[in-house]
Structure formats: C-alpha cells, structure tokens
Amino acid sequence: MATGETGARVLSVQVKGRFSAAMKATALLVTRDQGLVEGVRQAVESVSNWRLAVVDSCDQANGQLDDSQLVLTHIVEHADDPAVIRLLQATKAGSRRIPLVCIADDHEAGHGLELLRQGAADYLARPLNLRRLALLLDVIRLNSSTTAQSHAQPAHLPPAKSVQSIGAEEDPFLFDSPAMSDVIKQVRSVAPLNTTIMLSGETGTGKTRLARLIHQLSPRRDEPFVVIDCGALTPTIVESQMFGHAKGSFTGADTPHEGKFTAVGGGTLMIDEIDALPLTTQTKLLRAVDERVFEPVGSNKVLPLRARIIVATNRSLEDEVAAGRFRRDLYYRVNVVAFSLPPLRERTSLVRPLVDKWVASYAADAGCPAPTVSAEAMQAMKAYPWPGNMRELRNVVERAVALSSGRRIELTDLPTAFSTLCDVTEPSPVEDANSKWLQFKVDAEVNAIVESLARNDNNRARTARDLGISRVTLYKKLHKYGLI
C-alpha cells in the first residue's frame, strides 16, 4: 500500500486548488473494514475540496445519497451483490446520476463485468492502487462540474448541434445522437484510467479513431500509440510482431526483433481484429493482459507490459467463444469496459460533416481550392448504405476530389453505384454496359470468396490458399466487399 500512498500524495499536488472555490463534495464509502477506510480517505482527501463519509450498509447509504457526489461500495462476497444492485438503482433513480464504484476483496473479471453492465462507474480490487483511485475521483469531480455548468446555461441559448466533436481541432472525432453522446461521456471517464477497453463495430466505423481519442484523453498521450492489426498478419508472424523474438528462434530469425509490446513502452497498445488471433497466441495474450508480463518468441526472458490495452473486433466475441474460436477467459479479461460503434448507415447526419472535412483535406493536399458538393451528389451519398462505413466514404471522397473537373463535385464524380440513388440523370448505353460488366466481375469475385469461405469453415488462411491469393489480399477484398 506504500506505493499507492505515495502516488496519492503526488497526485494531490497536481489537483490541489482546482476547485478551491467550490463546497466540499462528499464521497460516501460503504464498508465495515477500518483498514479500507484509511486507504480510501487518503485518496479522497488528495482531491481538493473532497471529504469522506462512511456508513456500515447499503441501506444506510440510501438515506445519504442526496448529499453525495460519489458512492464507493465494499463487496466482501457475492452475497452482497443484491444490496449493491439496489443501491446502484437508487443512485440512478433521482434527479441526478451518482457514480457508484465497487471495491472487491478479490479480482474476478466476470463479476466485475456484470457490475459494470449493471451501471457501476468502475470496479476495483484490493489491494487498492491509491493513485488510480485518486485520479478516478478527480475525473468524477470534473464530470460533475461540467454537468452542473451545462445545467446552469440560460434557457434562451440555442440547442446543441446534432453533430458534435471532441479531440484535436485539426482532426476531431465527430459524433451524433444521444447514444453516442453517452459513449463519449463514458470515454471521458475511463480514458484517464488503466482499464482494458474493448471496441466493437463493423469495419470502418471508427474504432481506431476512438482508440486514438482515448489515448489522447489519457495521461499516456505523450507516449506512443501503437496498433497491431491481427487480421493482416499470418499466424506464423503475429507472435513475433506482438512479443518480439530472439535470434535463431525460428527459420529466418537472423537477428533479434523488438515486438510492439516493447516498442509501445508506457503508451497505448491497440490490438485490432483480436478475433483473428490463433488460440495458441490467445493463451500468451491472456498471460500478458492478466499478469502484465510477456516473453519474446524463443526467449526465457520475462519483460514487463507497461502499456494500456485496447482491443477491437468487428465480430461478436460471444459468438466466437460459443464456436470455440476464442478463449472464454480471455474474453472476460478484455471485456472490462466495452464500447460499440454503430454503422454509418444508422448515422446519416455524419455524412455531410465528414464529406466537408475530407473534401477540404484532400483539396489542401492537392494545393487547390476545396470544391463544393452538389445537392444531387450529397443526396446520393446520404442514401448509400456504406457497407465499408467511414473508410469507404473517405475513399469515395478522395476519388471525387481527384476526378472533379471544376469547382463542384457532381454525381458523375461518384462511383456508378451512386447514380441509381438519385433521380437526376440516366446513364448512357455505353456507361450502362460498362457498369453491368464491372458489376458482373464484382459479383463473380464475391461469390467465389463466399463459397470458398463456406468450404473452409470461415478459415481465412485456408480460404486464401484455396483461391490462390495471399492472406493479406483476401483480407483487403473482404473489407472491400463488406464481408467482415
């Protein structure tokens, strides 16, 4: 506990005085463990203008919620869960939501995941890292202050725009809808922590962008942000890319190689398409995430894992677990805090701002004025289903900027598939014939890939061999045609 206490004192210097003008906020701790009280008190008092109140039971806590900014509940055994769930419901039933943090005597990933799904703000296990707890309290205090300010705005102010942004001004993360606003609010809360995060959603929905945003909002922002794309790596090299390898560990390993687990240092490591990892590699990843150590291939040297882990998938990992393709224990370990990104076809309000942003970017790269977008072209882009989501939209915009002959992007500057989505012009017989021929070729290639995947039980390596192409080429075609 000594290390955590030092961290809490250091953090108190960083946050001291930030809310000096505000009244003291109450953090309510539910426990009968005096040792836990002393540790939590140090963390609470390291945050300026916070104080700790202690009660013995969840029933007593219910009577003090009106005066509390935060509730911390000590869970000794699973028999405590019903009372904790009732208290959690009470924190969400009033006029304001009160964050509830669970503190368990022993870390159980499945137990923590269930409490987070029920709405807990965080799940901590003893021995407590007091620096992390103090930082969490500071984040909650910041969020409470921001919420209070937004509620205090005059009624005559105009409503917030439907599309909002967060992150770097030159490349912001755009979001819309109340659901995505809630996601961003949760991202703000967990970004400063070390919690493992899982991102899910179709390909091209912005999972890497969101992971980068989490990195930018964290204390690790000055450290590297490194991505491992498991879907683009063969099983024979994925472990070397992740963990590194020793000289002579396999044929061709003439020199030692530093893997990305080492290169990332204390930054953020994103493991993309984690569902593509072989089961043997999943076992090694489980140890790395659970014990925070790893071994390079062919080496007995144990190295520390200092990075924060974010994993991403465009498949349902629950289905992969049920099919025996993904380890259940690894699923529970990485699915601590999860965010799901909806497809672009469900977020059409983002199409125009994204198009405007990328048109300006590509025009600037070309050293020419940004063209406008005709109403017909924009109508077609909003009507298109975007199976490749934002990645496909970006490619279409880049193509349109390159092909546009004047100061405006017209419907004819978009791929032929868009011409049927807007009743403006009819294609010429030659254009129509070319379009049909190209579509025939696309359909034939898609059918060949789908049939080969079915023959090979969706195994990408065997499918690539069956089709006579590399696994990377197959991966690109699967993305191109929206098959994953």
Secondary structure per residue as TSV (DSSP state, phi and psi in degrees):
chain	resnum	aa	ss	phi	psi
A	1	M	-	360.0	-17.1
A	2	A	H	-62.6	-41.2
A	3	T	H	-61.6	-45.0
A	4	G	H	-62.5	-36.6
A	5	E	H	-66.2	-40.9
A	6	T	H	-62.2	-43.0
A	7	G	H	-61.2	-38.9
A	8	A	H	-65.1	-38.7
A	9	R	H	-68.2	-38.6
A	10	V	H	-63.3	-43.6
A	11	L	H	-64.5	-32.8
A	12	S	H	-62.7	-30.9
A	13	V	H	-67.3	-37.0
A	14	Q	H	-70.0	-36.1
A	15	V	H	-103.4	-5.2
A	16	K	T	-61.8	132.4
A	17	G	T	86.7	-3.6
A	18	R	T	-65.7	-32.8
A	19	F	T	-124.3	40.2
A	20	S	T	-63.7	-25.8
A	21	A	T	-85.0	-8.8
A	22	A	S	-90.6	161.2
A	23	M	-	-74.2	156.0
A	24	K	-	-64.4	133.4
A	25	A	E	-95.3	144.9
A	26	T	E	-98.9	126.0
A	27	A	E	-101.9	121.8
A	28	L	E	-100.4	119.2
A	29	L	E	-105.6	129.0
A	30	V	E	-104.9	105.3
A	31	T	-	-167.4	160.7
A	32	R	S	-116.8	7.7
A	33	D	-	-95.1	109.1
A	34	Q	H	-67.1	-32.1
A	35	G	H	-63.7	-38.7
A	36	L	H	-67.8	-37.8
A	37	V	H	-58.1	-45.7
A	38	E	H	-64.8	-41.4
A	39	G	H	-65.4	-45.8
A	40	V	H	-65.8	-36.9
A	41	R	H	-60.1	-40.6
A	42	Q	H	-60.7	-43.4
A	43	A	H	-66.9	-43.1
A	44	V	H	-64.2	-44.4
A	45	E	H	-74.7	-11.6
A	46	S	T	-76.1	-16.2
A	47	V	S	-95.0	122.4
A	48	S	T	-57.2	136.3
A	49	N	T	64.1	34.0
A	50	W	E	-120.2	148.4
A	51	R	E	-138.6	159.6
A	52	L	E	-110.4	133.0
A	53	A	E	-117.1	143.9
A	54	V	E	-124.9	134.5
A	55	V	E	-130.1	163.0
A	56	D	S	-86.6	-25.5
A	57	S	S	-143.9	163.1
A	58	C	H	-65.3	-32.1
A	59	D	H	-63.7	-41.6
A	60	Q	H	-65.8	-36.3
A	61	A	H	-63.2	-34.2
A	62	N	H	-57.2	-32.9
A	63	G	T	-80.5	-6.5
A	64	Q	T	-119.4	13.8
A	65	L	G	-66.6	-32.4
A	66	D	G	-61.1	-27.9
A	67	D	G	-100.2	8.1
A	68	S	-	-110.8	142.8
A	69	Q	S	-98.1	-17.3
A	70	L	E	-158.0	145.2
A	71	V	E	-122.3	131.4
A	72	L	E	-116.0	124.0
A	73	T	E	-116.8	125.1
A	74	H	E	-85.8	124.8
A	75	I	E	-110.4	112.6
A	76	V	-	-85.5	-41.3
A	77	E	S	-149.6	169.7
A	78	H	G	-63.6	-21.4
A	79	A	G	-63.6	-19.1
A	80	D	G	-77.2	-15.6
A	81	D	H	-57.5	-46.2
A	82	P	H	-56.5	-42.5
A	83	A	H	-66.7	-37.5
A	84	V	H	-65.7	-42.3
A	85	I	H	-62.8	-41.1
A	86	R	H	-62.7	-41.8
A	87	L	H	-65.7	-39.1
A	88	L	H	-61.4	-42.0
A	89	Q	H	-64.3	-36.8
A	90	A	H	-67.3	-33.6
A	91	T	H	-68.7	-20.2
A	92	K	H	-102.6	-3.2
A	93	A	H	-88.6	-20.5
A	94	G	S	-81.0	-167.8
A	95	S	S	-71.8	-18.3
A	96	R	S	-135.3	151.6
A	97	R	-	-87.3	130.3
A	98	I	-	-108.1	120.2
A	99	P	-	-62.3	140.3
A	100	L	E	-124.0	124.4
A	101	V	E	-109.7	129.5
A	102	C	E	-96.5	135.6
A	103	I	E	-120.9	112.2
A	104	A	E	-102.1	150.8
A	105	D	S	-69.8	-31.6
A	106	D	S	-131.8	141.6
A	107	H	-	-77.6	123.2
A	108	E	-	-131.9	112.6
A	109	A	H	-58.9	-44.5
A	110	G	H	-64.4	-40.2
A	111	H	H	-64.4	-45.7
A	112	G	H	-63.5	-39.9
A	113	L	H	-61.5	-42.0
A	114	E	H	-65.4	-40.1
A	115	L	H	-66.8	-38.1
A	116	L	H	-65.1	-37.7
A	117	R	H	-66.2	-30.4
A	118	Q	T	-74.8	-12.1
A	119	G	T	118.3	4.9
A	120	A	-	-62.7	144.1
A	121	A	S	-72.9	-31.2
A	122	D	E	-165.0	163.4
A	123	Y	E	-130.5	115.6
A	124	L	E	-116.6	154.2
A	125	A	E	-126.4	151.3
A	126	R	S	-83.9	149.6
A	127	P	S	-71.4	139.7
A	128	L	-	-71.7	140.0
A	129	N	-	-88.3	102.7
A	130	L	H	-67.8	-29.2
A	131	R	H	-65.1	-44.5
A	132	R	H	-63.1	-42.7
A	133	L	H	-63.2	-42.1
A	134	A	H	-63.1	-40.3
A	135	L	H	-65.7	-40.5
A	136	L	H	-60.5	-43.6
A	137	L	H	-61.3	-40.2
A	138	D	H	-65.5	-40.3
A	139	V	H	-63.2	-43.8
A	140	I	H	-63.4	-38.4
A	141	R	H	-64.0	-42.6
A	142	L	H	-61.7	-44.6
A	143	N	H	-62.9	-40.5
A	144	S	H	-64.0	-39.4
A	145	S	H	-65.8	-42.1
A	146	T	H	-64.1	-42.7
A	147	T	H	-63.0	-41.8
A	148	A	H	-63.3	-40.2
A	149	Q	H	-64.9	-40.5
A	150	S	H	-67.8	-33.4
A	151	H	H	-72.7	-23.0
A	152	A	T	-89.1	2.2
A	153	Q	S	-66.3	143.8
A	154	P	-	-59.5	147.8
A	155	A	T	-67.3	-23.0
A	156	H	T	-80.8	-6.2
A	157	L	S	-67.3	147.4
A	158	P	-	-68.4	153.2
A	159	P	-	-65.7	156.9
A	160	A	-	-64.6	150.4
A	161	K	-	-65.6	149.6
A	162	S	S	-67.0	-31.7
A	163	V	E	-106.1	124.0
A	164	Q	E	-119.2	170.6
A	165	S	E	-139.3	157.7
A	166	I	E	-149.9	151.6
A	167	G	S	103.4	-162.4
A	168	A	-	-60.4	136.0
A	169	E	T	-62.1	-35.5
A	170	E	T	-75.9	-19.3
A	171	D	S	-149.6	70.7
A	172	P	-	-75.7	157.7
A	173	F	E	-90.8	116.9
A	174	L	E	-91.3	141.5
A	175	F	E	-148.3	158.2
A	176	D	E	-143.5	173.9
A	177	S	H	71.1	148.7
A	178	P	H	-58.6	-35.3
A	179	A	H	-63.0	-44.7
A	180	M	H	-70.2	-31.3
A	181	S	H	-62.4	-39.5
A	182	D	H	-64.6	-39.5
A	183	V	H	-60.9	-46.0
A	184	I	H	-64.3	-37.0
A	185	K	H	-62.4	-41.9
A	186	Q	H	-69.4	-36.0
A	187	V	H	-60.3	-43.0
A	188	R	H	-58.2	-36.6
A	189	S	H	-72.6	-41.5
A	190	V	H	-90.9	-18.6
A	191	A	T	-55.8	-41.7
A	192	P	T	-72.9	-8.4
A	193	L	S	-92.1	178.1
A	194	N	-	-98.2	5.5
A	195	T	-	-57.4	135.1
A	196	T	-	-68.9	138.1
A	197	I	E	-123.9	140.0
A	198	M	E	-115.8	129.3
A	199	L	E	-112.0	133.7
A	200	S	E	-131.4	159.3
A	201	G	-	149.4	162.4
A	202	E	S	-59.9	161.2
A	203	T	T	-61.3	136.8
A	204	G	T	85.1	8.8
A	205	T	S	-85.9	-4.6
A	206	G	S	105.7	25.0
A	207	K	H	-65.9	-41.5
A	208	T	H	-66.2	-39.3
A	209	R	H	-61.5	-41.7
A	210	L	H	-67.6	-39.3
A	211	A	H	-62.1	-40.7
A	212	R	H	-66.2	-36.8
A	213	L	H	-63.0	-44.2
A	214	I	H	-58.0	-42.1
A	215	H	H	-62.0	-43.6
A	216	Q	H	-65.6	-29.6
A	217	L	T	-87.7	-1.5
A	218	S	S	-100.9	165.0
A	219	P	T	-65.6	-9.2
A	220	R	T	-89.3	7.6
A	221	R	T	-57.3	-26.9
A	222	D	T	-88.2	-3.4
A	223	E	S	-94.6	170.2
A	224	P	-	-66.2	150.5
A	225	F	E	-114.0	114.9
A	226	V	E	-122.3	136.2
A	227	V	E	-114.6	132.7
A	228	I	E	-110.2	114.9
A	229	D	E	-94.7	92.3
A	230	C	G	-64.0	-32.2
A	231	G	G	-68.7	-21.1
A	232	A	G	-98.0	4.2
A	233	L	S	-114.2	142.2
A	234	T	-	-75.9	154.4
A	235	P	H	-56.7	-27.1
A	236	T	H	-75.6	-23.4
A	237	I	H	-112.7	-9.0
A	238	V	H	-62.6	-39.8
A	239	E	H	-66.6	-38.6
A	240	S	H	-64.3	-40.4
A	241	Q	H	-66.1	-35.5
A	242	M	H	-79.3	-55.5
A	243	F	H	-100.1	-13.5
A	244	G	-	84.4	173.8
A	245	H	B	-146.8	157.7
A	246	A	-	-88.8	157.4
A	247	K	T	-60.8	132.1
A	248	G	T	79.6	8.6
A	249	S	S	-71.1	-23.0
A	250	F	S	-157.9	169.8
A	251	T	T	-59.7	125.4
A	252	G	T	96.9	-9.1
A	253	A	-	-84.7	72.6
A	254	D	-	-77.2	-21.8
A	255	T	S	-134.7	154.3
A	256	P	-	-66.7	151.8
A	257	H	B	-129.2	130.3
A	258	E	-	-86.0	116.5
A	259	G	-	-76.7	174.1
A	260	K	H	-72.1	-22.5
A	261	F	H	-63.1	-31.0
A	262	T	H	-84.9	-44.1
A	263	A	H	-61.5	-31.5
A	264	V	T	-71.4	-21.4
A	265	G	T	59.0	-125.7
A	266	G	T	-98.5	21.4
A	267	G	S	-86.1	-144.8
A	268	T	E	-118.7	128.4
A	269	L	E	-109.8	116.6
A	270	M	E	-100.3	122.7
A	271	I	E	-103.4	98.6
A	272	D	E	-86.0	146.6
A	273	E	T	50.5	53.6
A	274	I	G	-61.8	-23.6
A	275	D	G	-66.1	-17.4
A	276	A	G	-83.8	-5.3
A	277	L	S	-69.0	136.6
A	278	P	-	-63.2	155.3
A	279	L	H	-60.0	-36.3
A	280	T	H	-64.1	-39.4
A	281	T	H	-71.5	-33.6
A	282	Q	H	-59.2	-38.5
A	283	T	H	-62.0	-43.9
A	284	K	H	-69.5	-35.6
A	285	L	H	-66.5	-38.0
A	286	L	H	-57.5	-45.4
A	287	R	H	-62.8	-41.3
A	288	A	H	-63.3	-43.7
A	289	V	H	-72.4	-37.8
A	290	D	H	-78.7	-45.5
A	291	E	H	-100.6	-7.1
A	292	R	S	62.0	34.2
A	293	V	E	-140.1	159.5
A	294	F	E	-153.9	164.1
A	295	E	-	-124.4	131.1
A	296	P	-	-60.9	152.4
A	297	V	B	-60.2	130.5
A	298	G	T	77.5	13.3
A	299	S	-	-127.4	149.0
A	300	N	-	-98.5	5.0
A	301	K	-	-79.9	125.3
A	302	V	-	-94.2	123.9
A	303	L	E	-112.2	148.5
A	304	P	E	-80.1	144.4
A	305	L	-	-100.2	110.4
A	306	R	-	-99.5	-12.9
A	307	A	S	-78.9	159.1
A	308	R	E	-84.8	137.5
A	309	I	E	-103.5	129.4
A	310	I	E	-125.6	126.0
A	311	V	E	-111.0	154.2
A	312	A	E	-138.8	148.8
A	313	T	E	-151.5	146.0
A	314	N	S	-106.9	13.9
A	315	R	S	-119.7	167.1
A	316	S	-	-81.3	111.5
A	317	L	H	-67.0	-27.2
A	318	E	H	-62.3	-41.7
A	319	D	H	-66.7	-37.9
A	320	E	H	-65.6	-37.4
A	321	V	H	-64.5	-45.4
A	322	A	H	-62.1	-32.5
A	323	A	T	-84.4	-3.2
A	324	G	T	81.1	12.5
A	325	R	S	-96.2	-6.9
A	326	F	S	-140.1	135.3
A	327	R	-	-66.9	132.5
A	328	R	H	-65.2	-40.8
A	329	D	H	-68.1	-34.2
A	330	L	H	-69.3	-38.1
A	331	Y	H	-58.1	-47.2
A	332	Y	H	-64.9	-32.1
A	333	R	H	-75.1	-34.5
A	334	V	H	-91.6	-19.2
A	335	N	-	-92.7	60.0
A	336	V	S	-87.0	-57.2
A	337	V	E	-123.2	124.1
A	338	A	E	-121.6	139.9
A	339	F	E	-127.3	135.8
A	340	S	E	-114.5	130.1
A	341	L	-	-101.6	122.9
A	342	P	-	-72.0	156.5
A	343	P	-	-69.7	161.0
A	344	L	G	-64.7	-30.2
A	345	R	G	-65.0	-17.7
A	346	E	G	-98.0	3.3
A	347	R	-	-135.8	52.0
A	348	T	G	-63.5	-20.1
A	349	S	G	-65.6	-16.6
A	350	L	G	-82.9	-16.0
A	351	V	H	-60.1	-51.7
A	352	R	H	-62.0	-50.8
A	353	P	H	-61.8	-34.6
A	354	L	H	-68.0	-42.4
A	355	V	H	-61.4	-47.7
A	356	D	H	-59.1	-42.0
A	357	K	H	-63.8	-46.3
A	358	W	H	-77.2	-32.2
A	359	V	H	-59.9	-47.3
A	360	A	H	-61.9	-39.8
A	361	S	H	-66.5	-48.4
A	362	Y	H	-70.6	-34.3
A	363	A	H	-65.3	-40.5
A	364	A	H	-63.8	-40.1
A	365	D	H	-61.5	-34.8
A	366	A	H	-83.6	-7.5
A	367	G	T	71.6	33.3
A	368	C	S	-133.6	161.9
A	369	P	-	-62.5	147.5
A	370	A	-	-72.0	125.3
A	371	P	-	-73.4	155.0
A	372	T	E	-82.4	169.5
A	373	V	E	-115.5	125.8
A	374	S	-	-65.6	156.9
A	375	A	H	-61.4	-38.2
A	376	E	H	-65.9	-42.4
A	377	A	H	-65.1	-41.9
A	378	M	H	-66.6	-39.2
A	379	Q	H	-60.4	-42.8
A	380	A	H	-66.0	-40.6
A	381	M	H	-67.2	-33.3
A	382	K	H	-72.8	-28.3
A	383	A	H	-84.0	-19.3
A	384	Y	S	-69.9	141.1
A	385	P	-	-78.0	-13.5
A	386	W	-	50.9	66.9
A	387	P	T	-62.3	-26.0
A	388	G	T	-93.4	4.0
A	389	N	H	56.1	-141.4
A	390	M	H	-65.2	-31.5
A	391	R	H	-64.2	-41.4
A	392	E	H	-67.5	-40.7
A	393	L	H	-60.8	-41.3
A	394	R	H	-63.5	-41.5
A	395	N	H	-64.3	-39.9
A	396	V	H	-64.8	-41.1
A	397	V	H	-64.6	-43.9
A	398	E	H	-59.1	-43.1
A	399	R	H	-62.4	-43.5
A	400	A	H	-65.5	-41.0
A	401	V	H	-63.8	-38.9
A	402	A	H	-69.6	-34.9
A	403	L	H	-91.3	-20.3
A	404	S	-	-63.3	130.0
A	405	S	-	-90.5	-15.8
A	406	G	S	-127.5	-146.4
A	407	R	S	-93.4	7.9
A	408	R	E	-140.5	138.5
A	409	I	E	-85.4	121.3
A	410	E	-	-102.9	169.9
A	411	L	G	-58.3	-34.2
A	412	T	G	-69.7	-13.5
A	413	D	G	-83.7	-7.1
A	414	L	S	-95.2	161.0
A	415	P	-	-56.0	156.9
A	416	T	G	-60.6	-26.6
A	417	A	G	-60.9	-22.6
A	418	F	G	-82.0	-18.7
A	419	S	G	-66.3	-25.3
A	420	T	G	-82.1	-6.1
A	421	L	G	-95.9	0.2
A	422	C	S	-144.5	123.4
A	423	D	T	-81.5	76.0
A	424	V	T	-121.4	-55.8
A	425	T	-	-131.1	154.3
A	426	E	-	-100.6	137.0
A	427	P	-	-67.9	149.4
A	428	S	-	-69.5	161.5
A	429	P	H	-56.4	-38.5
A	430	V	H	-67.1	-45.2
A	431	E	H	-61.4	-41.0
A	432	D	H	-63.6	-42.6
A	433	A	H	-64.6	-43.0
A	434	N	H	-62.7	-42.1
A	435	S	H	-61.5	-43.7
A	436	K	H	-65.2	-39.5
A	437	W	H	-65.9	-43.9
A	438	L	H	-63.4	-40.7
A	439	Q	H	-64.7	-36.4
A	440	F	H	-62.4	-43.1
A	441	K	H	-64.8	-41.2
A	442	V	H	-64.0	-46.3
A	443	D	H	-59.8	-40.9
A	444	A	H	-64.4	-41.3
A	445	E	H	-68.4	-42.6
A	446	V	H	-61.1	-45.6
A	447	N	H	-61.7	-40.7
A	448	A	H	-62.9	-41.7
A	449	I	H	-67.1	-46.4
A	450	V	H	-61.1	-44.0
A	451	E	H	-65.8	-39.3
A	452	S	H	-68.0	-39.4
A	453	L	H	-60.0	-41.1
A	454	A	H	-65.0	-40.5
A	455	R	H	-65.8	-30.6
A	456	N	T	-106.6	22.6
A	457	D	T	54.2	38.6
A	458	N	T	64.3	17.5
A	459	N	-	-80.4	115.7
A	460	R	H	-69.4	-37.8
A	461	A	H	-62.9	-46.8
A	462	R	H	-67.0	-36.3
A	463	T	H	-63.6	-42.8
A	464	A	H	-60.9	-43.9
A	465	R	H	-63.7	-39.3
A	466	D	H	-62.2	-37.9
A	467	L	H	-87.9	-8.7
A	468	G	T	75.6	29.0
A	469	I	S	-128.2	166.4
A	470	S	-	-75.3	161.2
A	471	R	H	-65.8	-34.4
A	472	V	H	-65.1	-42.1
A	473	T	H	-62.9	-42.3
A	474	L	H	-61.6	-43.8
A	475	Y	H	-57.9	-43.9
A	476	K	H	-64.9	-39.8
A	477	K	H	-69.2	-36.2
A	478	L	H	-61.4	-41.5
A	479	H	H	-67.0	-43.9
A	480	K	H	-58.3	-41.9
A	481	Y	T	-95.8	7.5
A	482	G	T	67.3	32.3
A	483	L	-	-89.1	-5.2
A	484	I	-	-136.8	360.0
